[in-house]
Structure formats: C-alpha cells, structure tokens
Amino acid sequence: MVDFDESRGLVCFEFNVSKEFCHSGDVVQGGFVTAMLDIAMSHAIFATNPDAVGLSSLEINTSYLEVSRAGWLRAEGIILKNGYKTGFLEGRLYNEKGQLTATASTVARIQRKAAV
C-alpha cells in the first residue's frame, strides 16, 4: 500500500508485474488484474475499520477497458458504502501512463471482532 486517504476511504497499491503473470507476451492475465483490484478494494475496508478481521467477496465484477501490460500498475480501492456487515467497493487500475485499464466493483461481507 503506497497511499491512504481515510476521509475518502481510498487506498492505493502499486505493483510491478513481471511477464511470468502474462500471456501473449506482456498482456497481464485477467485473473491477476482482478486480484490486484480485489486487494485494493479489500484493504480499503481494513484501513478504515480497525475491528474488521476478514472480508469475503460475495461478487466481483471486472471490466477490462484496455490491455494491462507487464510493468508498473497502480490499483485504487474505494469504499462506496461501509455497512456493519456488508461493504460496497469500487476499484480502478491504471498503467504507468495514467490510463485507466480496468475497473471492478464488489459486494463483500465484513467479519468483525467479537464484541467484548
């Protein structure tokens, strides 16, 4: 995690993706694109909820807008709605030129520490 804005519920991660995670030369495989977005979205909950101990994705929708290529990528995760048991999150993936290459949205079940 390279950036965190608590007031917006936004976290940013940077990845340096090697060609080992690619197909067709340097095209990042879609599952890895979704994983990077999922990491950013999940950590938006963890960064803003100290009592969150787990997060289970109920669904994830990924849209591939451009090819994501090996190299530097930045994933942003933001909380759209932070409920007690359910979170609604959005993610965006940018390449080194700042182009938006993929987006994702998720609905997730939040597991919290047991009340004492």
Secondary structure by P-SEA (a helix, b strand, c coil): cccccccccbbbbbbbcccccccccccccaaaaaaaaaaaaaaaaaaaccccccccccbbbbbbcccccccbbbbbbbbccccccbbbbbbbbbcccccccccccbbbbbbbcccc
